[in-house]
Every structure is written in structure tokens, then in C-alpha cells.
Amino acid sequence: MKKFLLVVLAMVMLGSVQAQTSFKNKVEGLTGTEFYFGPKFGFNVASISDGLNKSKFSFHLGAFAEFKFNDLFGLQTELIYSRQGDKGKSGGVKTWARVNYLNIPVLAKFYVWEGVSVDLGPQLGFALNGKSKTKSGGTEVKTDIDHLNTVDLSFAMGLSYDFNMGLVVSARYNLGLTNVIEKDKFGGNNQNRVFQLSAGWKF
């Protein structure tokens, strides 16, 4: 029985690889450029630019696709679910804010060394929802964040390294250009600031 299951698993994996290879070959045939795609995930160190609170640790995950036009230049886009926000403490009161985004960066990749690229470009984000939590003593209150701006625009800048076997690692900083919460409701500017460490796999 175990041998049978191993054979079935091997056949499924082989079929998956063949399907991915077929898709990749079709795209490369249509575009005339190298094409790569795959999953990615990683960690965020997120904050908001009002300067009142501290950074919070969270995560992101999604997928990417890259068109590599030559040895020096490529174009990459991604679809990323990202948890952002910040946390703070004043006296005995602790606060946490979390805003969930669906982010779509479009990055120019400049290959400056073998496997190393400088990644630059805009990122369009859509706020899915936001939650805040306040804790004082033994009392904890959770509420929805009101007056969220639905669309978030950032500028992304970072470095990536491609290993020969398909692993990709990257470090990126997303500089928010628009306010997380409507400025007149928040009482000032409040843009996202997010540092990301990611790992992915190229097919």
C-alpha cells in the first residue's frame, strides 16, 4: 500500500512539473522572452509614519511572475496578501493596529551581478479590512478601523538574489505615499512603512 501511494504521489508531482513546464514554454514562445513564476512568502516589519507607535512583526504571502528580457533587465509583478499596521504603548495602555492588504507591485529588475538584481517600482495596494485592539489592565477591546483609504500607493525598492536551483531571496522596503486612514479623520499624515524579507521559488 505504501509503495502504491508513493507511486501515485510521484505521478502527481511529475504531472504538476510537466504542466508548469508546458505553461512556461507557451508563454516564452508567445513573448520571446524568458518567463518565470512561483510562490513567495516572508515576514514584515511594519509601521505607520505618524511616529507615535512602534513597528510590528507580521507576514506576507502570494505569487510572482517575471519576464526576463536579457541578462541585465527584467520586469516582475506580484499578487501579495500582506498584514501591516503598528503597535504602541502609553502608560498602562497597549494598542495594536492591523490592516490587511492585497498588494500588486510592478518592479523593474536591474541585474547588476550574476543572480543579483536591484528591484524598483510602484506598488498598488487594496485595503481589505482593518482591526484595532486596546488592552488596559485586564480589559481588552477590539474594534474595526474606520475611514480606511481603500487604495494604498507605495514605492518599492530592494535587492533579490536568484540561486541556480530556483530559490529566490529578497529584501525590500515599501515606502507609503498615501495615507492609511483619511488624513482629516486621523489628524495628520499616516503612511505605511514596511520592510520585507522574502523567499520564493522560480519555475
N, C-alpha and C positions, 0 to 999 in steps of 0.2 A: 504493500500500500504506500509506504514512504517513497519507494522508487517511482511509483506511478505519479505521485504528487510532485516529485522533483522534476520528472519529465514534463508534466503539464506546465509547471512554473517556468521551466526553461523555454518551452514553446511560446508561452505568453510573452516572456521577455524578448525573445527573438523576433516575434511578430511586432512588438512595440518598437524595437530598434529599426526594423525594416520599414515600418510606416513612417517613422521620423526621418529616416534617410530618404525615402521616396518624396516626402513633403519638401525637405531641404533641397533635393535635386530639382524639383519642379520650380521652386522659387528662384534658384540660381539660374536655371535655364531661361526663365522669363525675364529676369532682371540683368543677367550678365555679370553679376557681382557675387562675392562670397556672402552667404547668409547663415546666421547663427541664431538660435533661440534657446530658451531654457528657463528653469525656475530660479528664484533667488530669495534669500531671507537674511535677516540680520537684526541688529539692535540699534535703537535710537537713544541719543541723549538730547532730550527736547526741552525747550524753554520758550518763554514769551518775552518780547523785548521791553516790557514795561519796567523791568529792573526790580520789581518788588519781590519776586519769588525766585526759587532755585530750580535747577534743571531736574527733570525726572527721567528715569530709565524705562524704556518701553521697547517695542519691536515693530518690524515691518516684514511683509512677505508679498510675493507676487511673481511676475514673469517679465522677461525682456526679449527683445528681438534686435539684432544688429545686422546692418548692411555694411560690409567692409569693402570699400571701393578699390583700395590699393593698400600697399604696406604702410602708408602714412596716415590714411584718413578713413573714418567710418562714421556711420550715423546710427544711434541707438535710441529706441523708445521703450518705455516700460509701462506696466499697469501694476500699481503697488497699493496695497492696503497698509496704512501707517497710523499708529497710535501716537498722538502728540499731546502737548499741554505743558503743565508745570506743577510745582508743589511749593508750599510755603508754610511758615510758622511765625506767629506773632503772639507773644505772651504764652498762654497755655492753649492757644487755638491753632490747630493744624488744618491746612487746606490742600486739596488736590483738585486739579482740573484736567480733564481728558477730552480731547476732540479726535474723533476717528475720521480719517480722510481716505479718499480714493485719489491717488496721485498719478499723473501722467507726465513724466519728464521726457523731453526730447533733447538728446545730447549729441553734440559734435565730439568725436573721439579723435584726438591727435596722438598718433603713435610716435613717441619721442625716443623709444628704445625698444629692443625686442621684447614683446609682451607687455610693455608699459605704455599706458595711454593717459593723457590729460583729458578729462571729460568736462565739458562746459555746455550749459544751455538752460532754457526756461523750463519751469515745471508748473503745470496747471493742476490744481487740486480741487476736489469737491468735498465739502464737509458733509459727512453722513449723519452725525449726531454729536452731541457734547454733554458731558456729565460733570458735575462738581460734587465734592464731598467735604464736609466740615466736621471736625472732631474736637470736642471740648470736654475734658473730663471723661465721663462715661457716656456722653451723648454724641451720637453720630447722625448727621443729616445729609441726605443725598438729594440733589435736585438736577433738573435739566438746565443746561446753559442757554439762556435766551439771547436773541439778537445776534446769532452767529451769522457771519458772512458766508453764503453758500459757496462762493468761488474764492479760492486762495491762489495767488500767483507768487512764485518764488524763483530765485535764480540759483541753479545748482552748479557746484564746482567740486571736482575731486580727482582722484587717481585710481586707476584699475591696473591689475596685473593678471594676465592670462597664462595659466600653466598649460603645458603641452597636452596633458591628458584630458583637459576640458574644464578643470576647476578655474573659477574666476573669483578674485577677491577685490574689494574696493573700499575706499574711504571717501566720504562725500559730506559736504556742508551745504545745506539748503538755507538760503537767506530769504526770509519772507519779505515781500514787497507790499502786501496788502494786509489790512487788519483782520485779526481772527474774529473779534467782536466789533460791531458797529462802533465807530470812534466816539460818537456823541453819547452812546449808552455806556461805554466803558470809561470815558473820561480822559482819553488820550490814545496815543499810538500803542498798538499791541500786535506786533508781527511775530510770526513763527521763526524760531531759530532751532535748527535740527542738525545734529551731527550723526552720521550713519556709518556703521561698519557692516559690510555685507559679504555673503558668499553665494555663489551661483554655479551652475553647471551648463556649459555650452554643448549643444547638439549640432 
